[in-house]
């Protein structure tokens, strides 16, 4: 059986790709990119989580021998990658919104079909 978080992450990526293909508003396209980013981040975090039997994984804190013996530790690398991806995603989203604001000031519309026709 496929775990729920995998289904959710693939559904988020599918919704984002669908919006990228069929929507024409710049703000909706930016939101679609953000939805795809969230789906990929959820998939990475889900891959890094480990379960051994009925015991959930412990936090990746390497302070010595305080962790329970026999319990797997959750992988810290996917968590670090996702934190970095979140920061980069927020920066890209802010840049894209500022470009959309500039495009609206210049063209008077957020519809990419109208912007393509004006060309100037």
QUITA-V25383 format. One record per residue. N is the residue number from 1. OMEGA is omega in radians with two decimals (999 if undefined). NEAR is the number of other ideal C-beta (glycine too) atoms within 8 Angstrom. D_FIRST is the distance of its C-alpha to the first C-alpha in Angstrom with 1 decimal. Layout:
n=N omega=OMEGA near=NEAR d_first=D_FIRST
n=N omega=OMEGA near=NEAR d_first=D_FIRST
//
This chain:
n=1 omega=-3.12 near=2 d_first=0.0
n=2 omega=3.12 near=4 d_first=3.8
n=3 omega=-3.06 near=7 d_first=6.4
n=4 omega=-3.07 near=5 d_first=9.1
n=5 omega=3.07 near=10 d_first=11.8
n=6 omega=3.10 near=10 d_first=10.7
n=7 omega=-3.13 near=9 d_first=10.6
n=8 omega=-3.12 near=10 d_first=13.9
n=9 omega=3.10 near=13 d_first=15.5
n=10 omega=3.08 near=10 d_first=15.1
n=11 omega=3.10 near=9 d_first=16.4
n=12 omega=3.13 near=13 d_first=19.2
n=13 omega=3.13 near=13 d_first=20.2
n=14 omega=3.12 near=8 d_first=20.2
n=15 omega=3.12 near=11 d_first=22.4
n=16 omega=3.12 near=14 d_first=24.6
n=17 omega=3.09 near=10 d_first=25.2
n=18 omega=3.13 near=9 d_first=25.9
n=19 omega=3.10 near=13 d_first=28.4
n=20 omega=-3.10 near=11 d_first=30.0
n=21 omega=-2.94 near=6 d_first=30.6
n=22 omega=-3.13 near=5 d_first=31.8
n=23 omega=-3.09 near=9 d_first=33.5
n=24 omega=3.13 near=6 d_first=37.1
n=25 omega=-3.10 near=9 d_first=37.9
n=26 omega=-3.13 near=11 d_first=38.1
n=27 omega=3.10 near=9 d_first=36.7
n=28 omega=3.08 near=10 d_first=33.6
n=29 omega=3.10 near=12 d_first=33.1
n=30 omega=3.09 near=12 d_first=33.3
n=31 omega=3.10 near=9 d_first=30.8
n=32 omega=3.08 near=15 d_first=28.4
n=33 omega=3.11 near=13 d_first=28.9
n=34 omega=3.10 near=11 d_first=28.2
n=35 omega=3.08 near=13 d_first=24.9
n=36 omega=3.12 near=13 d_first=23.8
n=37 omega=3.12 near=10 d_first=24.9
n=38 omega=3.11 near=9 d_first=22.9
n=39 omega=3.13 near=16 d_first=19.7
n=40 omega=3.10 near=11 d_first=20.5
n=41 omega=3.10 near=12 d_first=21.4
n=42 omega=3.12 near=12 d_first=18.2
n=43 omega=3.13 near=13 d_first=16.3
n=44 omega=3.12 near=12 d_first=18.9
n=45 omega=3.13 near=12 d_first=18.7
n=46 omega=3.12 near=11 d_first=14.9
n=47 omega=-3.10 near=7 d_first=15.4
n=48 omega=-3.10 near=12 d_first=18.3
n=49 omega=-3.10 near=9 d_first=16.8
n=50 omega=3.05 near=9 d_first=16.3
n=51 omega=3.09 near=9 d_first=15.1
n=52 omega=-3.09 near=8 d_first=16.7
n=53 omega=3.09 near=4 d_first=15.8
n=54 omega=-3.08 near=3 d_first=16.4
n=55 omega=3.06 near=10 d_first=18.8
n=56 omega=3.13 near=4 d_first=18.2
n=57 omega=3.10 near=11 d_first=20.1
n=58 omega=-3.13 near=11 d_first=23.7
n=59 omega=-3.12 near=5 d_first=25.6
n=60 omega=3.11 near=9 d_first=27.0
n=61 omega=-3.10 near=7 d_first=30.6
n=62 omega=-3.13 near=4 d_first=32.6
n=63 omega=-3.14 near=4 d_first=35.6
n=64 omega=-3.05 near=4 d_first=36.0
n=65 omega=-3.11 near=3 d_first=34.7
n=66 omega=-3.13 near=5 d_first=33.7
n=67 omega=-3.13 near=8 d_first=30.0
n=68 omega=-3.12 near=6 d_first=28.5
n=69 omega=3.12 near=4 d_first=28.7
n=70 omega=3.13 near=5 d_first=25.4
n=71 omega=-3.12 near=10 d_first=23.3
n=72 omega=3.11 near=9 d_first=21.9
n=73 omega=3.12 near=11 d_first=23.4
n=74 omega=-3.09 near=12 d_first=21.5
n=75 omega=-3.12 near=10 d_first=22.6
n=76 omega=-3.10 near=9 d_first=25.6
n=77 omega=3.09 near=7 d_first=25.8
n=78 omega=3.11 near=11 d_first=23.0
n=79 omega=3.11 near=12 d_first=24.6
n=80 omega=3.11 near=8 d_first=28.0
n=81 omega=-3.13 near=9 d_first=26.9
n=82 omega=3.08 near=11 d_first=25.4
n=83 omega=3.09 near=8 d_first=28.6
n=84 omega=3.13 near=8 d_first=30.6
n=85 omega=3.10 near=12 d_first=28.7
n=86 omega=3.13 near=9 d_first=29.1
n=87 omega=3.12 near=8 d_first=32.9
n=88 omega=3.12 near=8 d_first=33.2
n=89 omega=3.10 near=11 d_first=31.3
n=90 omega=3.12 near=8 d_first=33.6
n=91 omega=3.13 near=8 d_first=36.6
n=92 omega=3.11 near=9 d_first=35.6
n=93 omega=3.12 near=11 d_first=35.0
n=94 omega=3.10 near=8 d_first=38.4
n=95 omega=-3.14 near=8 d_first=40.1
n=96 omega=3.10 near=10 d_first=38.5
n=97 omega=3.11 near=10 d_first=39.6
n=98 omega=3.06 near=8 d_first=43.1
n=99 omega=3.09 near=8 d_first=43.3
n=100 omega=3.09 near=12 d_first=42.3
n=101 omega=3.09 near=8 d_first=45.0
n=102 omega=3.11 near=8 d_first=47.5
n=103 omega=3.11 near=11 d_first=46.6
n=104 omega=3.10 near=11 d_first=47.1
n=105 omega=-3.07 near=6 d_first=50.5
n=106 omega=-3.05 near=6 d_first=51.5
n=107 omega=-3.12 near=8 d_first=50.2
n=108 omega=-3.13 near=5 d_first=50.1
n=109 omega=3.06 near=7 d_first=46.6
n=110 omega=3.13 near=9 d_first=43.0
n=111 omega=-3.06 near=9 d_first=42.3
n=112 omega=3.09 near=10 d_first=41.8
n=113 omega=3.11 near=7 d_first=43.4
n=114 omega=3.11 near=9 d_first=46.6
n=115 omega=-3.14 near=10 d_first=46.6
n=116 omega=3.14 near=7 d_first=46.4
n=117 omega=-3.04 near=6 d_first=49.4
n=118 omega=3.10 near=7 d_first=51.6
n=119 omega=3.10 near=4 d_first=51.4
n=120 omega=999 near=2 d_first=53.9
//
